Amino acid sequence: MTPSSGTAVLAPETPTPAPARGTLGGERKNLAEQIALALFIGIPFAALIAAVPVMWGWGLSWLDVALVVIMYAITGHGITIGFHRYFTHGSFKAGRKVRIALAVAGNMAVQGPLVRWVADHRKHHKFSDQEGDPHSPWRYGSGFRGLAKGMWWAHMGWLFDPEQSPQDKYAPDLLKDPLMVRLSRQFPLWVAVSLTLPALAGGLITWSWQGALTAFFWAGLVRVGLLHHVTWSINSICHAVGNQPFRSRDKSGNVWWLAIPSMGESWHNLHHADQTSARHGVLRGQLDSSARIIRWMEKLGWVSDVRWPDRARIAARRAA
């Protein structure tokens, strides 16, 4: 790809005329899905914007902070360990109970149903920063205006594209698994659980409606909004800036200041250089909480056949 200012360099795939039997939804978003998407994105985003004035007026209790951290860690790692490193890339093997837990935790991140998320991400890797990539920031060229437009597209604009990644093409393994299909279809249920669980905890611990309301706001809406934008920053920021110590065929880069909130996902250059690696932060000092938790799960016998990178594997992918 040779981006040029003002020139569209990425075009959508030719849409599939009809969805294959067994897929979850069509290859185009219908009106109900578009409205639901706008609500799932807009309401947490509004809460995120309102967080500062609300904190100024009401304060932020230590209980709210604790619930935010707990829910962020559970749902965030549901995406990074579950949807991403396990279901999309097969970085390790897991039994039925762990698969269910990872699918549920990922759904509770409110970033879309399991099968659709995996299909989108596998398509991204197939066409990373090239024609067909669902969310490349280089879609509209490398000039200032093109990149500004592309950053918006990669961050969240692509979510409103009516065209969908064909699930039968990019996630056929999940569509053949009745349990994962059922959990994917239950996405609205797990969204409701994700938002009401902190409110229930806050209400019961404080034994007050105010405790329930503030927990719902902070550990429900604000937490979802924050996690949304951290995850989307991997698509936008980490494909526009960052150092590239490893060889990859795209513009993926490492962005150190996103490492902790993204749970290790912002060591993105290594990920695109070695997609199945269970650890993304492989260099000295690169924090990767997702890899650490996978290691603990391995020691407990919950997962197996983890694809850890060794020195030879890392060296082979080093940039010249």
Residue pairs with C-beta under 8 A, 6 or more apart in sequence:
1 9
1 10
1 129
1 130
1 131
1 138
2 9
3 9
3 138
3 141
3 142
3 146
4 141
4 142
4 143
5 141
5 142
5 143
5 144
5 145
5 146
6 140
6 141
6 143
6 145
6 146
7 140
7 141
7 146
8 139
8 140
8 141
9 131
9 138
9 139
9 140
9 141
10 130
10 131
10 132
10 133
10 136
10 138
10 139
10 140
11 131
11 132
12 132
12 161
12 163
13 132
13 163
15 27
15 28
15 163
16 27
16 166
18 26
18 27
19 25
19 26
19 27
19 166
19 167
19 168
20 166
20 167
20 168
22 168
22 175
22 181
23 115
23 166
23 167
23 168
23 175
24 113
24 115
24 116
24 167
24 175
24 181
24 184
24 185
25 33
25 116
25 164
25 167
26 164
27 163
27 164
27 166
28 162
28 163
28 164
29 37
29 161
29 162
29 164
34 160
34 162
37 159
37 160
38 160
40 110
40 191
41 156
41 159
41 228
43 221
44 110
44 221
44 222
44 224
44 225
44 228
45 225
45 228
45 229
46 225
47 217
47 221
47 222
47 224
47 225
48 221
48 222
48 225
48 226
48 229
51 218
51 222
54 217
58 214
60 218
61 214
63 202
63 205
63 206
63 211
63 215
64 202
64 214
64 215
64 218
64 219
65 218
67 198
67 201
67 202
67 215
67 218
67 219
68 218
68 219
68 222
68 223
70 219
71 194
71 197
71 198
71 219
71 220
71 223
72 223
72 226
72 227
74 105
74 108
75 105
75 106
75 108
75 109
75 110
75 194
75 223
75 224
75 227
76 109
76 227
76 230
76 263
77 105
77 263
77 289
77 290
77 293
78 102
78 104
78 105
78 106
78 107
78 108
78 109
79 106
79 109
79 111
79 117
79 227
79 231
80 262
80 263
80 264
80 265
80 290
81 102
81 290
81 293
81 294
82 101
82 102
82 103
82 105
82 106
83 102
83 106
83 109
83 111
83 114
83 117
83 118
83 121
84 121
84 265
85 91
85 92
85 278
85 290
85 294
86 92
86 94
86 99
86 102
87 102
87 103
87 106
87 114
87 118
87 174
87 180
88 117
88 118
88 121
88 122
89 275
89 276
90 276
90 307
91 276
91 277
91 278
91 294
91 306
91 307
92 278
92 294
92 297
92 298
92 303
92 304
92 305
92 306
92 307
93 303
93 304
93 305
94 102
94 302
94 303
94 304
95 302
96 179
98 297
98 302
98 303
99 179
99 180
100 179
100 183
103 114
103 180
103 183
103 184
104 183
104 190
106 114
106 117
107 113
107 114
107 183
107 184
107 186
107 187
107 190
107 191
107 194
108 190
108 191
108 193
108 194
109 194
109 224
109 227
109 231
110 191
110 194
110 224
110 227
110 228
111 117
111 227
111 228
111 231
112 120
112 187
113 184
113 185
113 187
114 174
114 180
114 183
114 184
114 187
115 167
115 171
115 174
115 175
115 180
115 181
115 184
116 164
116 165
116 167
116 184
118 170
118 171
118 174
119 164
119 165
119 166
119 167
119 169
119 170
119 171
120 134
120 135
120 165
120 170
122 165
122 170
122 171
123 132
123 133
123 134
123 165
123 170
124 133
124 134
124 135
124 235
125 272
125 275
126 132
126 170
127 133
128 136
128 239
128 248
128 249
128 250
128 252
128 272
129 136
129 138
129 239
129 250
129 251
129 252
130 136
130 250
133 139
134 158
134 161
134 165
135 153
135 154
135 158
135 235
135 236
136 150
136 153
136 154
136 239
137 147
137 150
137 151
137 153
137 154
137 155
137 235
137 236
137 239
137 240
138 147
138 150
138 239
138 240
138 251
139 149
139 150
139 153
139 154
140 146
140 147
140 149
140 150
140 153
141 147
141 150
147 240
150 240
151 236
151 237
151 240
154 232
154 235
154 236
154 239
154 240
155 229
155 232
155 233
155 235
155 236
156 228
156 232
158 235
167 174
167 175
168 175
174 180
174 181
174 184
175 181
194 220
194 224
195 216
195 220
195 221
195 224
196 216
196 220
198 215
198 216
198 218
198 219
198 220
198 223
199 212
199 213
199 215
199 216
199 219
199 220
200 212
201 215
201 219
202 211
202 212
202 213
202 214
202 215
202 216
202 219
203 209
203 211
203 212
203 215
205 211
206 212
226 261
230 258
230 261
230 262
231 262
231 265
233 255
233 258
233 262
233 266
234 258
234 262
234 265
234 266
234 268
237 255
237 258
237 266
238 252
238 253
238 254
238 255
238 258
238 265
238 266
238 268
239 250
239 251
239 252
239 253
239 268
240 251
240 253
241 253
241 255
242 252
242 253
242 254
242 255
242 266
242 268
242 269
243 253
243 254
243 269
244 251
244 252
244 253
244 254
244 269
244 319
245 254
245 269
245 270
245 283
245 318
245 319
246 269
246 270
246 272
246 273
246 274
246 317
246 318
246 319
247 273
247 317
247 318
247 319
247 320
248 269
248 272
248 273
249 272
250 272
252 268
252 269
252 271
252 272
252 273
253 268
253 269
254 266
254 267
254 268
254 269
254 270
254 286
255 266
255 268
256 266
256 286
257 266
258 265
258 266
259 266
259 267
259 281
259 286
259 287
259 288
260 287
260 289
263 288
263 289
263 290
264 279
264 280
264 281
264 286
264 287
264 288
264 289
264 290
264 291
265 271
265 280
265 290
267 280
267 281
267 282
267 283
267 286
267 288
268 280
270 277
270 280
270 281
270 282
270 283
270 309
270 314
270 317
271 277
271 280
273 317
274 309
274 313
274 314
274 317
276 307
277 307
277 308
277 309
277 313
278 291
278 294
278 306
278 307
278 308
278 309
279 288
279 291
279 294
279 308
279 309
280 286
280 288
280 290
280 291
281 287
281 288
281 291
282 309
282 314
294 303
294 306
295 306
297 303
298 304
298 306
